[in-house]
Amino acid sequence: VRGVNSCGNGSSRSLSISINSCPKFAADTEEGEEMSVFPNPARDYVEVMFKSASDKDGKLKLMDMLGQAKYSQNMDVRKGANSYVIDLKKLPSGVYLVNIEQEGRKITQRLVVN
């Protein structure tokens, strides 16, 4: 970018922009672990997709903003891509947190339910 004043004087600055080529896995955490919640906002269901660096079992939770678990499921996690669907039809509209716990690590992403 080059800015010039009315006298014709100016300076140049550079800006680096990185574009994630896989936007479905937007919540990066430790190396090899990512999570996506889609669609977001959601109405009837949400798909939670995540990548794991290990084959260790985990837990998927959906919590309200008061920290109360509204959904909980044990997961048989495999190294690489994993996917789970949560039925949202019985939940009231609001903001929730989707949380994956595995080997003492947590991945959390915000979810809006309409």
PASEDO-516017 format. One record per residue: chain; residue number from 1; x, y, z of N, C-alpha, C, CB in turn. Coordinates in steps of 0.1 Angstrom, whole numbers, plus 5000, padded with zeros to 4 digits. Glycine has a CB too. Example, Ala and Ser with C-alpha at 12.3 -4.5 7.8 and 13.67 -1.06 7.14 Angstrom:
<pts>
<pt chain="A" resi="1" n_u="5132" n_v="4943" n_w="5078" ca_u="5123" ca_v="4955" ca_w="5078" c_u="5132" c_v="4967" c_w="5078" cb_u="5113" cb_v="4955" cb_w="5090"/>
<pt chain="A" resi="2" n_u="5128" n_v="4978" n_w="5071" ca_u="5137" ca_v="4989" ca_w="5071" c_u="5129" c_v="5000" c_w="5079" cb_u="5141" cb_v="4994" cb_w="5057"/>
</pts>
This chain:
<pts>
<pt chain="A" resi="1" n_u="5009" n_v="4988" n_w="5000" ca_u="5000" ca_v="5000" ca_w="5000" c_u="5009" c_v="5012" c_w="5000" cb_u="4990" cb_v="5000" cb_w="5012"/>
<pt chain="A" resi="2" n_u="5006" n_v="5022" n_w="4992" ca_u="5013" ca_v="5034" ca_w="4992" c_u="5004" c_v="5046" c_w="4994" cb_u="5021" cb_v="5036" cb_w="4978"/>
<pt chain="A" resi="3" n_u="5007" n_v="5054" n_w="5004" ca_u="5000" ca_v="5066" ca_w="5008" c_u="5007" c_v="5078" c_w="5003" cb_u="4997" cb_v="5066" cb_w="5023"/>
<pt chain="A" resi="4" n_u="5000" n_v="5088" n_w="4997" ca_u="5006" ca_v="5100" ca_w="4992" c_u="4998" c_v="5112" c_w="4997" cb_u="5007" cb_v="5100" cb_w="4977"/>
<pt chain="A" resi="5" n_u="5005" n_v="5122" n_w="5003" ca_u="4998" ca_v="5134" ca_w="5007" c_u="4996" c_v="5144" c_w="4996" cb_u="5006" cb_v="5141" cb_w="5019"/>
<pt chain="A" resi="6" n_u="4990" n_v="5155" n_w="4998" ca_u="4987" ca_v="5165" ca_w="4987" c_u="5000" c_v="5171" c_w="4981" cb_u="4978" cb_v="5176" cb_w="4993"/>
<pt chain="A" resi="7" n_u="5011" n_v="5170" n_w="4988" ca_u="5024" ca_v="5175" ca_w="4982" c_u="5031" c_v="5165" c_w="4973" cb_u="5033" cb_v="5180" cb_w="4993"/>
<pt chain="A" resi="8" n_u="5025" n_v="5153" n_w="4973" ca_u="5031" ca_v="5142" ca_w="4965" c_u="5041" c_v="5133" c_w="4973" cb_u="5038" cb_v="5148" cb_w="4953"/>
<pt chain="A" resi="9" n_u="5043" n_v="5136" n_w="4986" ca_u="5052" ca_v="5128" ca_w="4994" c_u="5044" c_v="5116" c_w="5000" cb_u="5058" cb_v="5137" cb_w="5005"/>
<pt chain="A" resi="10" n_u="5051" n_v="5105" n_w="5001" ca_u="5044" ca_v="5094" ca_w="5007" c_u="5053" c_v="5083" c_w="5011" cb_u="5034" cb_v="5089" cb_w="4998"/>
<pt chain="A" resi="11" n_u="5048" n_v="5072" n_w="5016" ca_u="5056" ca_v="5061" ca_w="5020" c_u="5048" c_v="5048" c_w="5016" cb_u="5059" cb_v="5061" cb_w="5035"/>
<pt chain="A" resi="12" n_u="5055" n_v="5037" n_w="5016" ca_u="5049" ca_v="5024" ca_w="5013" c_u="5050" c_v="5015" c_w="5025" cb_u="5057" cb_v="5018" cb_w="5001"/>
<pt chain="A" resi="13" n_u="5039" n_v="5007" n_w="5026" ca_u="5038" ca_v="4997" ca_w="5037" c_u="5033" c_v="4984" c_w="5030" cb_u="5029" cb_v="5002" cb_w="5048"/>
<pt chain="A" resi="14" n_u="5038" n_v="4973" n_w="5036" ca_u="5033" ca_v="4960" ca_w="5030" c_u="5024" c_v="4954" c_w="5041" cb_u="5045" cb_v="4951" cb_w="5026"/>
<pt chain="A" resi="15" n_u="5015" n_v="4946" n_w="5036" ca_u="5006" ca_v="4938" ca_w="5045" c_u="5005" c_v="4924" c_w="5040" cb_u="4992" cb_v="4945" cb_w="5045"/>
<pt chain="A" resi="16" n_u="5007" n_v="4914" n_w="5049" ca_u="5005" ca_v="4900" ca_w="5045" c_u="4992" c_v="4895" c_w="5048" cb_u="5016" cb_v="4892" cb_w="5052"/>
<pt chain="A" resi="17" n_u="4985" n_v="4888" n_w="5039" ca_u="4972" ca_v="4883" ca_w="5041" c_u="4973" c_v="4868" c_w="5039" cb_u="4961" cb_v="4889" cb_w="5032"/>
<pt chain="A" resi="18" n_u="4968" n_v="4860" n_w="5049" ca_u="4967" ca_v="4845" ca_w="5048" c_u="4953" c_v="4841" c_w="5046" cb_u="4974" cb_v="4838" cb_w="5060"/>
<pt chain="A" resi="19" n_u="4950" n_v="4832" n_w="5037" ca_u="4937" ca_v="4827" ca_w="5034" c_u="4937" c_v="4812" c_w="5037" cb_u="4932" cb_v="4830" cb_w="5020"/>
<pt chain="A" resi="20" n_u="4928" n_v="4808" n_w="5046" ca_u="4927" ca_v="4794" ca_w="5049" c_u="4920" c_v="4787" c_w="5038" cb_u="4919" cb_v="4792" cb_w="5063"/>
<pt chain="A" resi="21" n_u="4927" n_v="4777" n_w="5031" ca_u="4921" ca_v="4771" ca_w="5020" c_u="4910" c_v="4760" c_w="5023" cb_u="4932" cb_v="4764" cb_w="5012"/>
<pt chain="A" resi="22" n_u="4908" n_v="4758" n_w="5036" ca_u="4898" ca_v="4749" ca_w="5040" c_u="4890" c_v="4755" c_w="5051" cb_u="4904" cb_v="4735" cb_w="5045"/>
<pt chain="A" resi="23" n_u="4880" n_v="4764" n_w="5048" ca_u="4873" ca_v="4772" ca_w="5058" c_u="4865" c_v="4764" c_w="5067" cb_u="4865" cb_v="4782" cb_w="5051"/>
<pt chain="A" resi="24" n_u="4861" n_v="4752" n_w="5064" ca_u="4853" ca_v="4744" ca_w="5073" c_u="4860" c_v="4740" c_w="5086" cb_u="4848" cb_v="4731" cb_w="5066"/>
<pt chain="A" resi="25" n_u="4874" n_v="4740" n_w="5085" ca_u="4882" ca_v="4737" ca_w="5097" c_u="4888" c_v="4750" c_w="5102" cb_u="4892" cb_v="4726" cb_w="5094"/>
<pt chain="A" resi="26" n_u="4880" n_v="4759" n_w="5108" ca_u="4885" ca_v="4772" ca_w="5111" c_u="4890" c_v="4774" c_w="5125" cb_u="4873" cb_v="4782" cb_w="5109"/>
<pt chain="A" resi="27" n_u="4887" n_v="4766" n_w="5134" ca_u="4891" ca_v="4768" ca_w="5148" c_u="4904" c_v="4760" c_w="5150" cb_u="4880" cb_v="4764" cb_w="5158"/>
<pt chain="A" resi="28" n_u="4915" n_v="4765" n_w="5147" ca_u="4928" ca_v="4759" ca_w="5148" c_u="4932" c_v="4758" c_w="5163" cb_u="4939" cb_v="4765" cb_w="5140"/>
<pt chain="A" resi="29" n_u="4937" n_v="4747" n_w="5167" ca_u="4942" ca_v="4745" ca_w="5181" c_u="4957" c_v="4740" c_w="5179" cb_u="4933" cb_v="4736" cb_w="5189"/>
<pt chain="A" resi="30" n_u="4960" n_v="4730" n_w="5187" ca_u="4973" ca_v="4724" ca_w="5186" c_u="4975" c_v="4718" c_w="5173" cb_u="4976" cb_v="4714" cb_w="5198"/>
<pt chain="A" resi="31" n_u="4988" n_v="4716" n_w="5169" ca_u="4991" ca_v="4710" ca_w="5156" c_u="4983" c_v="4697" c_w="5154" cb_u="5006" cb_v="4708" cb_w="5155"/>
<pt chain="A" resi="32" n_u="4977" n_v="4697" n_w="5142" ca_u="4969" ca_v="4685" ca_w="5138" c_u="4955" c_v="4685" c_w="5143" cb_u="4976" cb_v="4673" cb_w="5143"/>
<pt chain="A" resi="33" n_u="4951" n_v="4695" n_w="5151" ca_u="4937" ca_v="4695" ca_w="5157" c_u="4930" c_v="4707" c_w="5152" cb_u="4937" cb_v="4694" cb_w="5172"/>
<pt chain="A" resi="34" n_u="4918" n_v="4706" n_w="5146" ca_u="4910" ca_v="4717" ca_w="5141" c_u="4896" c_v="4713" c_w="5143" cb_u="4913" cb_v="4720" cb_w="5126"/>
<pt chain="A" resi="35" n_u="4887" n_v="4723" n_w="5144" ca_u="4872" ca_v="4720" ca_w="5145" c_u="4864" c_v="4730" c_w="5137" cb_u="4868" cb_v="4721" cb_w="5160"/>
<pt chain="A" resi="36" n_u="4853" n_v="4725" n_w="5132" ca_u="4843" ca_v="4734" ca_w="5125" c_u="4829" c_v="4730" c_w="5129" cb_u="4845" cb_v="4732" cb_w="5109"/>
<pt chain="A" resi="37" n_u="4821" n_v="4740" n_w="5131" ca_u="4807" ca_v="4738" ca_w="5134" c_u="4798" c_v="4744" c_w="5123" cb_u="4803" cb_v="4745" cb_w="5148"/>
<pt chain="A" resi="38" n_u="4790" n_v="4736" n_w="5116" ca_u="4783" ca_v="4740" ca_w="5104" c_u="4770" c_v="4734" c_w="5103" cb_u="4792" cb_v="4736" cb_w="5091"/>
<pt chain="A" resi="39" n_u="4759" n_v="4741" n_w="5099" ca_u="4759" ca_v="4755" ca_w="5097" c_u="4759" c_v="4763" c_w="5110" cb_u="4747" cb_v="4759" cb_w="5089"/>
<pt chain="A" resi="40" n_u="4763" n_v="4776" n_w="5109" ca_u="4764" ca_v="4784" ca_w="5120" c_u="4761" c_v="4799" c_w="5116" cb_u="4777" cb_v="4783" cb_w="5128"/>
<pt chain="A" resi="41" n_u="4749" n_v="4804" n_w="5119" ca_u="4739" ca_v="4799" ca_w="5128" c_u="4732" c_v="4787" c_w="5123" cb_u="4729" cb_v="4810" cb_w="5130"/>
<pt chain="A" resi="42" n_u="4726" n_v="4779" n_w="5132" ca_u="4719" ca_v="4767" ca_w="5129" c_u="4705" c_v="4767" c_w="5134" cb_u="4727" cb_v="4755" cb_w="5134"/>
<pt chain="A" resi="43" n_u="4697" n_v="4758" n_w="5129" ca_u="4683" ca_v="4757" ca_w="5134" c_u="4679" c_v="4743" c_w="5139" cb_u="4673" cb_v="4762" cb_w="5123"/>
<pt chain="A" resi="44" n_u="4679" n_v="4733" n_w="5130" ca_u="4675" ca_v="4720" ca_w="5133" c_u="4686" c_v="4710" c_w="5137" cb_u="4668" cb_v="4714" cb_w="5121"/>
<pt chain="A" resi="45" n_u="4698" n_v="4712" n_w="5131" ca_u="4709" ca_v="4703" ca_w="5134" c_u="4722" c_v="4711" c_w="5132" cb_u="4709" cb_v="4691" cb_w="5126"/>
<pt chain="A" resi="46" n_u="4733" n_v="4706" n_w="5137" ca_u="4746" ca_v="4711" ca_w="5134" c_u="4756" c_v="4700" c_w="5133" cb_u="4751" cb_v="4721" cb_w="5146"/>
<pt chain="A" resi="47" n_u="4765" n_v="4701" n_w="5123" ca_u="4775" ca_v="4691" ca_w="5121" c_u="4788" c_v="4696" c_w="5127" cb_u="4777" cb_v="4687" cb_w="5106"/>
<pt chain="A" resi="48" n_u="4794" n_v="4688" n_w="5136" ca_u="4807" ca_v="4692" ca_w="5142" c_u="4817" c_v="4683" c_w="5135" cb_u="4807" cb_v="4690" cb_w="5158"/>
<pt chain="A" resi="49" n_u="4826" n_v="4690" n_w="5128" ca_u="4837" ca_v="4683" ca_w="5121" c_u="4850" c_v="4687" c_w="5128" cb_u="4837" cb_v="4686" cb_w="5106"/>
<pt chain="A" resi="50" n_u="4859" n_v="4677" n_w="5130" ca_u="4872" ca_v="4681" ca_w="5136" c_u="4882" c_v="4671" c_w="5132" cb_u="4870" cb_v="4681" cb_w="5151"/>
<pt chain="A" resi="51" n_u="4894" n_v="4675" n_w="5133" ca_u="4906" ca_v="4667" ca_w="5130" c_u="4913" c_v="4664" c_w="5143" cb_u="4916" cb_v="4673" cb_w="5120"/>
<pt chain="A" resi="52" n_u="4917" n_v="4652" n_w="5145" ca_u="4924" ca_v="4648" ca_w="5157" c_u="4938" c_v="4643" c_w="5153" cb_u="4916" cb_v="4638" cb_w="5165"/>
<pt chain="A" resi="53" n_u="4948" n_v="4645" n_w="5162" ca_u="4961" ca_v="4640" ca_w="5160" c_u="4963" c_v="4626" c_w="5166" cb_u="4971" cb_v="4650" cb_w="5166"/>
<pt chain="A" resi="54" n_u="4953" n_v="4621" n_w="5172" ca_u="4954" ca_v="4608" ca_w="5179" c_u="4941" c_v="4600" c_w="5178" cb_u="4958" cb_v="4609" cb_w="5193"/>
<pt chain="A" resi="55" n_u="4942" n_v="4587" n_w="5181" ca_u="4930" ca_v="4578" ca_w="5182" c_u="4924" c_v="4577" c_w="5195" cb_u="4934" cb_v="4564" cb_w="5177"/>
<pt chain="A" resi="56" n_u="4926" n_v="4586" n_w="5204" ca_u="4921" ca_v="4586" ca_w="5218" c_u="4906" c_v="4590" c_w="5218" cb_u="4929" cb_v="4594" cb_w="5227"/>
<pt chain="A" resi="57" n_u="4898" n_v="4583" n_w="5226" ca_u="4883" ca_v="4587" ca_w="5227" c_u="4882" c_v="4600" c_w="5233" cb_u="4876" cb_v="4576" cb_w="5235"/>
<pt chain="A" resi="58" n_u="4871" n_v="4607" n_w="5231" ca_u="4868" ca_v="4620" ca_w="5236" c_u="4854" c_v="4622" c_w="5240" cb_u="4872" cb_v="4630" cb_w="5226"/>
<pt chain="A" resi="59" n_u="4850" n_v="4634" n_w="5243" ca_u="4837" ca_v="4638" ca_w="5247" c_u="4833" c_v="4651" c_w="5239" cb_u="4835" cb_v="4640" cb_w="5262"/>
<pt chain="A" resi="60" n_u="4820" n_v="4651" n_w="5234" ca_u="4815" ca_v="4662" ca_w="5227" c_u="4804" c_v="4668" c_w="5236" cb_u="4809" cb_v="4658" cb_w="5213"/>
<pt chain="A" resi="61" n_u="4804" n_v="4681" n_w="5239" ca_u="4794" ca_v="4687" ca_w="5247" c_u="4789" c_v="4700" c_w="5240" cb_u="4800" cb_v="4691" cb_w="5261"/>
<pt chain="A" resi="62" n_u="4776" n_v="4703" n_w="5243" ca_u="4770" ca_v="4715" ca_w="5239" c_u="4766" c_v="4722" c_w="5252" cb_u="4758" cb_v="4713" cb_w="5229"/>
<pt chain="A" resi="63" n_u="4771" n_v="4734" n_w="5254" ca_u="4768" ca_v="4740" ca_w="5267" c_u="4762" c_v="4754" c_w="5264" cb_u="4780" cb_v="4742" cb_w="5276"/>
<pt chain="A" resi="64" n_u="4752" n_v="4758" n_w="5273" ca_u="4747" ca_v="4771" ca_w="5272" c_u="4757" c_v="4781" c_w="5278" cb_u="4733" cb_v="4773" cb_w="5279"/>
<pt chain="A" resi="65" n_u="4754" n_v="4794" n_w="5278" ca_u="4763" ca_v="4804" ca_w="5282" c_u="4765" c_v="4805" c_w="5298" cb_u="4759" cb_v="4818" cb_w="5277"/>
<pt chain="A" resi="66" n_u="4756" n_v="4797" n_w="5305" ca_u="4758" ca_v="4796" ca_w="5319" c_u="4767" c_v="4784" c_w="5323" cb_u="4744" cb_v="4794" cb_w="5326"/>
<pt chain="A" resi="67" n_u="4771" n_v="4777" n_w="5313" ca_u="4780" ca_v="4765" ca_w="5315" c_u="4773" c_v="4752" c_w="5317" cb_u="4789" cb_v="4768" cb_w="5327"/>
<pt chain="A" resi="68" n_u="4759" n_v="4752" n_w="5316" ca_u="4751" ca_v="4740" ca_w="5318" c_u="4752" c_v="4731" c_w="5305" cb_u="4737" cb_v="4743" cb_w="5321"/>
<pt chain="A" resi="69" n_u="4755" n_v="4719" n_w="5306" ca_u="4756" ca_v="4710" ca_w="5295" c_u="4741" c_v="4707" c_w="5290" cb_u="4763" cb_v="4696" cb_w="5299"/>
<pt chain="A" resi="70" n_u="4739" n_v="4710" n_w="5277" ca_u="4726" ca_v="4707" ca_w="5271" c_u="4726" c_v="4695" c_w="5262" cb_u="4722" cb_v="4719" cb_w="5262"/>
<pt chain="A" resi="71" n_u="4738" n_v="4690" n_w="5259" ca_u="4740" ca_v="4678" ca_w="5251" c_u="4754" c_v="4672" c_w="5255" cb_u="4739" cb_v="4681" cb_w="5236"/>
<pt chain="A" resi="72" n_u="4756" n_v="4659" n_w="5256" ca_u="4768" ca_v="4653" ca_w="5258" c_u="4769" c_v="4640" c_w="5252" cb_u="4771" cb_v="4652" cb_w="5274"/>
<pt chain="A" resi="73" n_u="4780" n_v="4636" n_w="5245" ca_u="4782" ca_v="4624" ca_w="5239" c_u="4796" c_v="4619" c_w="5239" cb_u="4777" cb_v="4625" cb_w="5224"/>
<pt chain="A" resi="74" n_u="4799" n_v="4607" n_w="5243" ca_u="4812" ca_v="4601" ca_w="5242" c_u="4815" c_v="4598" c_w="5227" cb_u="4813" cb_v="4588" cb_w="5250"/>
<pt chain="A" resi="75" n_u="4827" n_v="4600" n_w="5223" ca_u="4831" ca_v="4599" ca_w="5209" c_u="4842" c_v="4588" c_w="5208" cb_u="4836" cb_v="4612" cb_w="5203"/>
<pt chain="A" resi="76" n_u="4840" n_v="4581" n_w="5197" ca_u="4851" ca_v="4571" ca_w="5193" c_u="4859" c_v="4579" c_w="5182" cb_u="4845" cb_v="4557" cb_w="5187"/>
<pt chain="A" resi="77" n_u="4870" n_v="4585" n_w="5187" ca_u="4877" ca_v="4594" ca_w="5178" c_u="4888" c_v="4586" c_w="5171" cb_u="4884" cb_v="4605" cb_w="5186"/>
<pt chain="A" resi="78" n_u="4890" n_v="4589" n_w="5158" ca_u="4900" ca_v="4584" ca_w="5150" c_u="4910" c_v="4595" c_w="5146" cb_u="4894" cb_v="4577" cb_w="5138"/>
<pt chain="A" resi="79" n_u="4922" n_v="4591" n_w="5144" ca_u="4932" ca_v="4601" ca_w="5139" c_u="4928" c_v="4606" c_w="5125" cb_u="4947" cb_v="4595" cb_w="5138"/>
<pt chain="A" resi="80" n_u="4928" n_v="4619" n_w="5124" ca_u="4923" ca_v="4625" ca_w="5111" c_u="4910" c_v="4631" c_w="5113" cb_u="4923" cb_v="4615" cb_w="5100"/>
<pt chain="A" resi="81" n_u="4901" n_v="4631" n_w="5102" ca_u="4888" ca_v="4637" ca_w="5102" c_u="4878" c_v="4629" c_w="5109" cb_u="4884" cb_v="4640" cb_w="5088"/>
<pt chain="A" resi="82" n_u="4870" n_v="4636" n_w="5117" ca_u="4858" ca_v="4630" ca_w="5124" c_u="4846" c_v="4639" c_w="5123" cb_u="4862" cb_v="4628" cb_w="5140"/>
<pt chain="A" resi="83" n_u="4834" n_v="4634" n_w="5124" ca_u="4822" ca_v="4642" ca_w="5122" c_u="4811" c_v="4636" c_w="5130" cb_u="4818" cb_v="4642" cb_w="5107"/>
<pt chain="A" resi="84" n_u="4804" n_v="4645" n_w="5137" ca_u="4792" ca_v="4642" ca_w="5145" c_u="4781" c_v="4652" c_w="5142" cb_u="4796" cb_v="4642" cb_w="5160"/>
<pt chain="A" resi="85" n_u="4768" n_v="4648" n_w="5143" ca_u="4757" ca_v="4656" ca_w="5141" c_u="4749" c_v="4657" c_w="5154" cb_u="4748" cb_v="4651" cb_w="5129"/>
<pt chain="A" resi="86" n_u="4745" n_v="4670" n_w="5158" ca_u="4738" ca_v="4672" ca_w="5170" c_u="4724" c_v="4677" c_w="5166" cb_u="4745" cb_v="4682" cb_w="5179"/>
<pt chain="A" resi="87" n_u="4713" n_v="4671" n_w="5171" ca_u="4700" ca_v="4675" ca_w="5169" c_u="4697" c_v="4687" c_w="5178" cb_u="4689" cb_v="4663" cb_w="5171"/>
<pt chain="A" resi="88" n_u="4693" n_v="4698" n_w="5172" ca_u="4690" ca_v="4711" ca_w="5179" c_u="4676" c_v="4714" c_w="5181" cb_u="4697" cb_v="4722" cb_w="5173"/>
<pt chain="A" resi="89" n_u="4667" n_v="4706" n_w="5176" ca_u="4652" ca_v="4709" ca_w="5175" c_u="4646" c_v="4712" c_w="5188" cb_u="4645" cb_v="4698" cb_w="5169"/>
<pt chain="A" resi="90" n_u="4651" n_v="4706" n_w="5199" ca_u="4645" ca_v="4708" ca_w="5213" c_u="4652" c_v="4720" c_w="5220" cb_u="4646" cb_v="4696" cb_w="5221"/>
<pt chain="A" resi="91" n_u="4662" n_v="4726" n_w="5215" ca_u="4669" ca_v="4737" ca_w="5221" c_u="4663" c_v="4750" c_w="5218" cb_u="4684" cb_v="4737" cb_w="5217"/>
<pt chain="A" resi="92" n_u="4662" n_v="4759" n_w="5228" ca_u="4657" ca_v="4773" ca_w="5226" c_u="4668" c_v="4781" c_w="5218" cb_u="4653" cb_v="4780" cb_w="5239"/>
<pt chain="A" resi="93" n_u="4663" n_v="4791" n_w="5211" ca_u="4673" ca_v="4800" ca_w="5204" c_u="4683" c_v="4806" c_w="5214" cb_u="4665" cb_v="4811" cb_w="5196"/>
<pt chain="A" resi="94" n_u="4695" n_v="4808" n_w="5210" ca_u="4705" ca_v="4814" ca_w="5218" c_u="4719" c_v="4811" c_w="5214" cb_u="4703" cb_v="4809" cb_w="5232"/>
<pt chain="A" resi="95" n_u="4728" n_v="4814" n_w="5222" ca_u="4743" ca_v="4812" ca_w="5219" c_u="4747" c_v="4801" c_w="5228" cb_u="4751" cb_v="4825" cb_w="5222"/>
<pt chain="A" resi="96" n_u="4754" n_v="4791" n_w="5222" ca_u="4759" ca_v="4779" ca_w="5229" c_u="4774" c_v="4778" c_w="5226" cb_u="4752" cb_v="4767" cb_w="5225"/>
<pt chain="A" resi="97" n_u="4781" n_v="4769" n_w="5234" ca_u="4795" ca_v="4766" ca_w="5231" c_u="4796" c_v="4751" c_w="5228" cb_u="4804" cb_v="4769" cb_w="5244"/>
<pt chain="A" resi="98" n_u="4802" n_v="4748" n_w="5217" ca_u="4805" ca_v="4734" ca_w="5213" c_u="4819" c_v="4731" c_w="5218" cb_u="4803" cb_v="4731" cb_w="5198"/>
<pt chain="A" resi="99" n_u="4820" n_v="4720" n_w="5226" ca_u="4833" ca_v="4717" ca_w="5232" c_u="4836" c_v="4703" c_w="5230" cb_u="4832" cb_v="4720" cb_w="5247"/>
<pt chain="A" resi="100" n_u="4849" n_v="4700" n_w="5225" ca_u="4854" ca_v="4687" ca_w="5223" c_u="4865" c_v="4686" c_w="5233" cb_u="4859" cb_v="4685" cb_w="5208"/>
<pt chain="A" resi="101" n_u="4865" n_v="4675" n_w="5241" ca_u="4875" ca_v="4672" ca_w="5251" c_u="4882" c_v="4659" c_w="5247" cb_u="4870" cb_v="4671" cb_w="5266"/>
<pt chain="A" resi="102" n_u="4895" n_v="4659" n_w="5246" ca_u="4902" ca_v="4647" ca_w="5243" c_u="4916" c_v="4648" c_w="5249" cb_u="4903" cb_v="4645" cb_w="5227"/>
<pt chain="A" resi="103" n_u="4920" n_v="4637" n_w="5257" ca_u="4933" ca_v="4637" ca_w="5263" c_u="4937" c_v="4649" c_w="5271" cb_u="4944" cb_v="4634" cb_w="5252"/>
<pt chain="A" resi="104" n_u="4927" n_v="4655" n_w="5278" ca_u="4930" ca_v="4667" ca_w="5286" c_u="4930" c_v="4680" c_w="5278" cb_u="4943" cb_v="4665" cb_w="5293"/>
<pt chain="A" resi="105" n_u="4928" n_v="4679" n_w="5265" ca_u="4928" ca_v="4692" ca_w="5257" c_u="4913" c_v="4695" c_w="5254" cb_u="4936" cb_v="4690" cb_w="5244"/>
<pt chain="A" resi="106" n_u="4910" n_v="4708" n_w="5252" ca_u="4897" ca_v="4712" ca_w="5248" c_u="4897" c_v="4721" c_w="5236" cb_u="4890" cb_v="4720" cb_w="5260"/>
<pt chain="A" resi="107" n_u="4888" n_v="4718" n_w="5227" ca_u="4885" ca_v="4727" ca_w="5216" c_u="4871" c_v="4732" c_w="5217" cb_u="4887" cb_v="4719" cb_w="5202"/>
<pt chain="A" resi="108" n_u="4870" n_v="4745" n_w="5217" ca_u="4857" ca_v="4751" ca_w="5219" c_u="4854" c_v="4761" c_w="5207" cb_u="4856" cb_v="4759" cb_w="5232"/>
<pt chain="A" resi="109" n_u="4841" n_v="4761" n_w="5203" ca_u="4837" ca_v="4770" ca_w="5193" c_u="4822" c_v="4775" c_w="5196" cb_u="4837" cb_v="4764" cb_w="5178"/>
<pt chain="A" resi="110" n_u="4819" n_v="4787" n_w="5193" ca_u="4806" ca_v="4793" ca_w="5196" c_u="4796" c_v="4789" c_w="5185" cb_u="4807" cb_v="4808" cb_w="5196"/>
<pt chain="A" resi="111" n_u="4784" n_v="4786" n_w="5189" ca_u="4773" ca_v="4783" ca_w="5180" c_u="4761" c_v="4791" c_w="5183" cb_u="4770" cb_v="4767" cb_w="5181"/>
<pt chain="A" resi="112" n_u="4755" n_v="4796" n_w="5173" ca_u="4742" ca_v="4804" ca_w="5174" c_u="4731" c_v="4795" c_w="5169" cb_u="4743" cb_v="4817" cb_w="5166"/>
<pt chain="A" resi="113" n_u="4721" n_v="4793" n_w="5177" ca_u="4709" ca_v="4785" ca_w="5174" c_u="4697" c_v="4795" c_w="5172" cb_u="4705" cb_v="4774" cb_w="5185"/>
<pt chain="A" resi="114" n_u="4691" n_v="4794" n_w="5160" ca_u="4679" ca_v="4803" ca_w="5157" c_u="4666" c_v="4796" c_w="5161" cb_u="4679" cb_v="4807" cb_w="5142"/>
</pts>
